[in-house]
Amino acid sequence: MRPFKLLVAFAVLLCIRPLVYAQQSPVSIINSKLEGKVVDERTGDPLPGAVVIIKSTTHAVSTDASGNFRFATGQKFPYVLIVSYIGYKKQEVVVNGGPVTVRLAENVNELSEIVVNDTYSSQSKKSYTGSAAIVKGATLENKPLSSPQLALQGQVAGLGVAVTSGQPGANVQVRLRGLGSTALSSNPLYVIDGMIVNAGDLSRLTSGINNSSNALAGLNADDIESYTVLKDASATSIYGSRGSNGVIIITTKKGKVGKAQVNLDAETGNTSTIPLPAAGQPLNADQFSTLFIEGLRNAGTYTPDQIAALAESYGFNSGKTTNWQDIIHRTGRQQQYNVSVRGGNENIKVFLSLGYFDQQATIIGSALKRVNGLLNVDQRISKNISVAAGLNVSNVNQLSPVGTTGSWANPVFAASILRPFQRAYNDDGSINSSSSSNTGFVAHYNPLWIAAYDKHTLSQTRALGNLNVNWHIWDQLRFSSYASIDYNVLEEIQFENPILGNSQSSNGSASNAYNRYFNWLLRNQLDYRFNFSKAQDFYLNLTAGYEAQKYSRYELRASGTGFPLTQPDLNALANAATPTLASGSSSGSTFNSVYFRGSSNYKNRYSLSATFRRDASSVFGLDNQYGNFWSIGGAWNIDGERFFENQPILSTAKFHTSFGTTGNAQGIGDYAAQPLASYGSNYGGGNGQNYNGVGNPDLQWEQQKKFDLGVDAGLFEDRLIFNVDYYHNNIYKLIQQVSISMTTGFANIPYANSGSMLNKGVELSVRGIPVKTKSFNWNASFNIAFNNNHVTDVGGNTSVINGNYYFQKGYDYYTYYTRLYAGVNPDNGEALWYTDGTRTKTINDYNKAARVPYKSATPKYFGGFSNTFYYKGIALNVDFYYNFGNYIVDGWSTRFYDGNYYTFNKYQRTYNNRWTTPGQVTDVPKYIAGGGSGGQNQSQAYSSRFLYKGDFIKLKNFTLGYDLKKLPYLQHSTAISKLYVYVRGTNLWTKTYDKKLPYDPESGTVTIPQFKTYTVGLNVGF
């Protein structure tokens, strides 16, 4: 909490005095007519609720739902209108006649989030009853991101974004307000320009985070206007059965009224390796040979001659060694280029962009290239009818290692276990593929050979199109019709060479997969705004709509074995001698929904809202295909009260609360509720049928009851903004695997509603401008989120074991279930474990120690903080992300610790801290080749010994730039509107708090690691 306290204190101390405005005496007027309209300067959209005042008078009116205003005046032309709207700059307009159109510009310096767009409606933050966060795309432009979710890391309180792999384009783990499900997806719902899209991992041939393909990787972050993160029931219940895990709405850039603007962005640079922590560095040649020989001696079964012979066979005396970390790492290439055109007039507005992105990871065989284009057109057909159309197309080519995390074909895993005496190259400089000696690869693979001759590519081509028609039937009534398609084709090719690798025994193998995803959505909606004529500034908004969506997937897959041994480059499937698989499948699901929403606002002080949605889904049983979801919410803008005017500190204050229900079915199979059978179990030339599951006609949606209570406050004319939220989310009807009688022929029902879980916590966001002078500005932000998770009902699960976790009422779902490590006996170097959770007695036999619940993988708190400094055209931006309170486990401890796998390389910590002499106090046991006998043979097995603190702080982004338009000879140039040059670094610094930790706490042990980037960029506008 110390960074937060310092930030707040500094912000308060440095705030400048409030601005003072001159007051003018009002002048009364007589009746006459004036008409006009207030619109957004950029988009041309009407601004309902804008305030229009004739200067030097007391008369003011508000614009209606179409942005129109009318009032009576006796003023003679010309006179001055003062026009204001929340989130926009106040403007004075000289009027020479009517009607008049006033275009307001957004107040980009204002910290309070202004308008919340949840696809179904747009509401000012002042009247909004829900909990939502908005991240403007302008603050994230040009950042070298292979997936758009990466832009949100550390930007939103309560939104955890974990980069679990450095593979460009890999899937990203996103969690909003904790774990949302135990068996289904906990990822938020993604909506792009109104379309509920396919998200998650598209890879089909190979599982694992190294090989995943992010469905959103084709989206260019430079094309995004804003991200809106919906959190509570009031915000998400409009999405009904798919809103439980929160909703992330991505809005792409649109055209704006004005002269066409052309922008060119170019950035190029390198990717660079992030070194492993000291504890996880592999041993060099001298250290490995010392430990190897020591382990053989400690085993007590080898004679000196046998040890010498083994040392010779493993090449200890050859004088030839290899640094495998250097072999698999490289300095990669990174570049991106974007060009866009934006402009329009009152009738048509256009945004067009093209982008290219190229990123090589620092691990061989890992890269991504993306080409994308975006076209958005807004056309006003008539006074009351407008049409908006958009098309976003992209192609992503991803190269990743063939091997999964624990495979010898994974270069990161291989480099960690290969001995320094195994040779990467032959004497003639060719890649070593020998499997006939201990200096070759008898049981392992040379990652250089695998990278050269194995292949795993994914080509993702996506088209996302939408059409939206708006008809303003009259000022208060609007009808809109929306249609969208999401067409995604994934072509995946995997080849394993016949000479060395996973398919050596079958003379090589190849697999091809073709997947086609098609998703369409239709939505018709009616909006009505009712103004109460007898109550000034009192209105009611009503919305009703119907929505239908269909998902379909088609897959073809083929594989074969037997490839030419003399030509490993012949990797096409057609070259296979033996076809082993040819299959095809298709599946699909549908959603149908009706929804209603009502909201009211009185004097911009009191707001109420209610939402109801009824969903139907084909994935559930016939008796449970329908679900009802609802919410109610309220907000009180305290700053509108008279008593608020008498205090000098707070400039704005708002209280909001909501309660409601949402559902979750993400990640469930299209036919999860149905009993399934498959064919292919053939016998005697006949087709045989095989039952795959019993189905569950009673299956229903997982549901959440959500309660939220929040306070938003602005201090010193909104120079300092606080947002605090408390939430309590009860997740019930969890979908889990439930055991059934074996007499049915099956051991369990894969999907059944059973059990419940609770997430509750507090979120805090602070934004401020500690310093603002004519030549220097400092903008700062900080957010933190605390989440508490625990199981409230285990349902039909009788076992407390959930893999390595403890599944019981009252415990965090990710509580570890493990033996407690007690250290090393200083007398003989034996590993010790506590007999039970009391930690009063120890034992030297792993198998006799009891498993107990211990620590958790769930962070206690996390967040981000950013600072941006401007000085006379120079801009410096730094972004940090932090995570505290969780523990992570080393799943590959058996390979990298102790002597069980004594022919594998080890961590530095094993070498530096191993027990060697009686009386030595350490926590690393005596090193014995083969691992010792009895219970000591399990010293490297899963226990609290291999749980590490997952605490870290990372400098995710550092950007230093200069606005060349500040130069005297460019200030008055009309040909160039923008000229900005910058240098950027990402992932430059990581602070961890556990010195025993051998790897990056965010990514894991044998995954493709994250990397640094160093780039230089140029932005040019015309």
Buried (B, 14 or more C-beta within 10 A) or exposed (E): EEBBEEBBEBBBEBBEEEEEEEEEEEEEBEEEEBEBBBBBBBBBBBBBBBBBBBBBBEBEBBBBBBBBBBBEBEBEEEBEBBBBBBBBBEBEBEBEEEEBEBBBEBBEEBBBBBBBBBBBBEBBBBBBBBBBBBBBBEBBBBBBBBBBBBBBBBBBBBBBBBBBBBBBBBBBBBBBBBBBBBBBBBBBBBBBBBBBBBBBBBBBBBEBBBBBBBBBBBBBBBBBBBBBBBBBBBBBBBBBBBBBBBBBBBBBBBBBBBEEBBBBBBBBBBBBBBEBBEBBBBBBBEBBBBBBBBBBBBBEEBEEEEBBEBBEEBBBEEEBBBBBBEBBBBEBEBBBBBBBBBBBEEEBBBBBBBBBBBBBBBBBBBBBBBBBBBBBBBBBEEEBBBBBBBBBBBBBBBBBBBBBBEBBBBBBBBBBBBBBBBBBBEEEEEBBBBBEEBBBBEEBBBBBBBBBBBBBBBBBBBBBBBBBBBBBEEBBBBBBBBBBBBBBBBBBBBBBBBBBBBBBEBBBBBBBBBBBBBBBBEBBBBBBBBBEEEEEEBBBBBBBBEBBBBBBBBBBBBBBBBBEEEEBEBBEBEBBEEEBEEEEEEEBBBBBBBBBBBBBBBEBBBBBBBBBBBBBBBBBBEEBBBBEBBBBBBBBBBBBEEEBEEEEEBBBBBBBBBBBBBBBBBBBBBBBBBEEEEEEEEEEEEEEEEEEBBBBEEBBBBBBBBBBBBBBBBBBBBBBBBBBBBBBBBBBBBBBBBBBEEEEEBEBBBBBBBBBBBBBBBBBBBBBBBBBEEEEBBBBBBBBBBBBBBBBBBBBBEEBEBEBBBBBEEBBBBBBBBBBBBBBBBEEBBBBBBBBEEEEEBBBBBEEBEBBBBBBBBBBBBBBBBBBBBEEBEBBBBBBBBBBBBBBBBBBBBBBBBBBBBBBBBBBBBBBBBBEEEEBEBBBBBBBBBBBEEBBBBBBBBBBBBBBBBBBBBBBBBBBBBBBBEEEEEEEEEEEBBBBBBBBBBBBEBEBEBEBBBBBBBBBBBBBBBBBBBBEBBBBBB
